Amino acid sequence: KAGVTQTPRYLIKTRGQQVTLSCSPISGHRSVSWYQQTPGQGLQFLFEYFSETQRNKGNFPGRFSGRQFSNSRSEMNVSTLELGDSALYLCASSSDNTYEQYFGPGTRLTVT
Amino acid sequence: DQQVKQNSPSLSVQEGRISILNCDYTNSMFDYFLWYKKYPAEGPTFLISISSIKDKNEDGRFTVFLNKSAKHLSLHIVPSQPGDSAVYFCAASAKNSGGSNYKLTFGKGTLLTVNP
């Protein structure tokens, strides 16, 4: 099976802009989670989608949003970018009712 | 408040010896624990997991031990190999009010270096 894929791998944006990141889960996985990794905070949970519904949400401002499509692909959007949003954004997928999540390579976002 | 703590930022061991990576947690609601390995410029790779109803789980060279009373878990790698050099993350999961528990809370990681 192909692994989790994320596009783009690298992105440079300017403060105030918005950005959309994409994630394709492992075939057959319906749960997709998003995480932000920064040097100071480590890996922090953003949200989780299952069958097009947000099932879990972390403690991030409303500028961070996501959605999931009927084919389980997911997108994450960040509006009004701030310098502190510079991070590695990781997507992970899992099969139904399992704890183990499988991660993609991440999207490195740099906000200038 | 950091619910999952990996107090050693780095660990260095000799090839062939045992590597022991430690993790402490504060949330008694956590019921499942996982270890991930991460190389630079890649996403974390799932290694091994353990349910709170067990105290040990083995998979080849990797063994995870769970001490619920101490809220402590450890990952043992025997024998250590240079290819094991990476950042290791401990993660934990707890059921939310809706009964699902698919959010992982991560520690900040330990950089393991295995010297030839």
Interface residues (C-beta under 8 A of the other chain):
Chain A: V4 S31 S33 Y35 G42 L43 Q44 F45 E48 F50 R55 N56 G58 L90 A92 S94 Y99 E100 Q101 Y102 F103 G104 P105 G106
Chain B: Y32 L34 Y36 A41 E42 G43 P44 T45 F46 S49 F89 A91 S93 N96 G98 S100 N101 Y102 K103 L104 T105 F106 G107 K108 G109
